[in-house]
Amino acid sequence: MTNDDMDTAMHEAATSKVITLSPQAEAAIVFWSAPMDSMHTAQTVCAVTGMAFNTLTNWRSQGEGPKSVRRGGRAYYRKSDVLAWMQGE
């Protein structure tokens, strides 16, 4: 790479646009890149499934939807359980 090429690359990097993701998009990226045994909040599950938070909360109280665990008063969902639920298992 020549000095001119390096200067051009550095200029392009310095002037490139920053992409801002929505909180839902960030949550989906975190979910899909996480290991199968990772735990996720209800907000993350809603971002991945497109389900409304209140629907997930209601289903959880009725024993429906993906399996959850409670820790510190909050519900968490294991990625593998969410995926199994999404696949109808």
N, C-alpha and C positions, 0 to 999 in steps of 0.2 A: 504494500500500500504506500503510495507516494504521500508527501507532505500535503499536497493539494487535496488528495482523497481524504486524508485524515482531517484536514480543516473543514471540508464539506460535511463529513460525517459528524463532526463535533457541532457544526452549525445546525445541522438538521436535528440532532438530539436536543440542542438547547432551545430550538424554536418549535419542537413538536408539541402538539396539543395534548393536554391531559384529559383523559376520559374519566368522567365521574359516573359511578354506578349508583343505582338506587339501593336503598337498604335491602330490598328484596333480592336484587341481583347479587349483592355481596353475600347474603345469607345462602343463596343457592350455590354460589361458588364454594363457599366454606363447606357446605353439606356434601357436594359431589366430590370434593377433593379429600375429604376426611376418611379415615379408616372405617371399616364396617362396624367396629364395636364402639365408635364414638357416640357421644350423647349430645342431643340437640334440644334447644328450647322449642316451645310451641310456635313461636314466631318464625323460626327457621323452617319447621315442618309446614307451616302455612305458606311460606314463600315457595317451597319446593312443590307442594301439591296444588297450590292455587286455592286452597280451602280457606274460608273465612275463619278468623280466630274464634269467634263465638260458636261456630259450628263444631270446631275441634274440641272446644271446652265442653259443649253440651254432649257430644259423643263420648268424651272421656268419662263424664259423670254417669252416663248410661252404660258404660262398659263396652262401647263400640269404638271403631277407629283403630289406629295403630296402638300397640301395647305401650304403656308409659310407666315410668317410675317416679315417685315423689322424693325429692331431696330438698330439705330446707324450706318446705312449703311450696316448692315449685315443681311443675311436671316437666320431665325430660323424656326424650324419645331416642332409643338406640337406632342408628342408621339402618342396621339390618332388619329391625322390626318395621320400620317405616317402608322399606323397600318390599318386604314380604307382604305387608298390607296393601301396598300399591299394586302388587302383582296378583292380589286376590288369594293369597295363601292363608 
